[in-house]
Amino acid sequence: MKKVALNDLHEGLGAKMTPFAGYNMPVRYSSDIEEHNTVRDGVGVFDVSHMGEFVLEGPDALDLIQRVTSNDASKLVDGQAQYSYFPNETGGVVDDLLVYRFNAEKYMLVVNASNIEKDWNWVTKFNTKGVKMMNVSDDYSLFAVQGPKAIEALQSLTEVNLSEIKYYNFVVGPFAGVPNVIISATGYTGAGGFEIYLHNDHAESVWNQIFEAGKDLGIKPIGLGARDTLRLEMGYCLYGNDITDETSPLAAGLGWVTKFTKEFTNSAALLAEKEAGVKTKLVAFKMIDKGIPRSHYELLDTNENVIGEVTSGTMSPCLGYGIGLGYVTKEHSKSGTEILVAVRKRRLKAEVVKLPFYKKD
């Protein structure tokens, strides 16, 4: 079991620790609902240092990224990030990731913790032109400072004007007395905020300074439990649940980051699938009857025929009812369609809805 740099700090804060993606991770400090609401209404900090980071350098770095990812990284400018995925060769997804451009010859790929080794081997397989690749995953910590009060909480720690960093852009600058920190206006919560990448040597000092700077705003540490409910209220996919090596990225709704203006892994087959039309679709649904949908529960039509299964589900803290994502046959994917969720022997009514589930007032 791997440990993040601040493992002992989290245990000292009384966090409930749990194995996640091969790491000992804080799942909650108080309660999932309290932590969820802290991020939606104020500001909270996730230690997500288990995520993987690969640095790619050289004149052919962009060429390699273009060949292994679905999105068009040539559109990036310095200081910009992009959501993308690695298609596999059989119609599924190796992983989803973020691509950061520092300059024309230096990029960073941020991948899911559970897939670090798999992704590294995958990209290496296609590195036929000598791109310099560095797996810095074990050397860096990553703090996601999320919520509407994030700027207010962090601005005193940096001379970088945080309000000027646009969504999916980043700045490398001084932060909490540490030079060359990556301050990125990204996140997995839909609540706004920043992701802070820094070397492990500075992790504890920076963590403590963040909490000191935000103490008057009620800043709190947040665990993975609330991270999951927050991302699900926005309808963000979770690798291993909603997207896998077996799921079609087009069926998963990732067509918007699948750019057929270039050739990439399996692009011809994916284009053929797009033209033929997908047979199943990942949909969002809300519960009409009381109940909480869980991963792998069967989804049925109103005649109780199986039409798919739940991939992610929870009780929404903000909305007060059950919400979920799941694959269904295309004819049952339209918003407003009534479906049933098989919860043990019960058949609970649900309705297909548009994302996001949660919208700010």
Secondary structure by P-SEA (a helix, b strand, c coil): cccccaaaaaaaaccccccccccccccccccaaaaaaaaacbbbbbccccbbbbbbbccaaaaaaaaccccccccccccbbbbbbbbcccccccccbbbbbccccbbbbbbbcccaaaaaaaaaaacccccccccccccbbbbbbccccccccccccccccccccccccccccccccccccccccccccccbbbbbbbcccaaaaaaaaaaaaacccbbbbbcaaaaaaaaaaacccccccccccccccccccccccccccccccaaaaaaaaaaacccccbbbbbbccccccccccccccccccccbbbccccccccccccccccccccccccccbbbbbbcccbbbbbbbbcccccccc
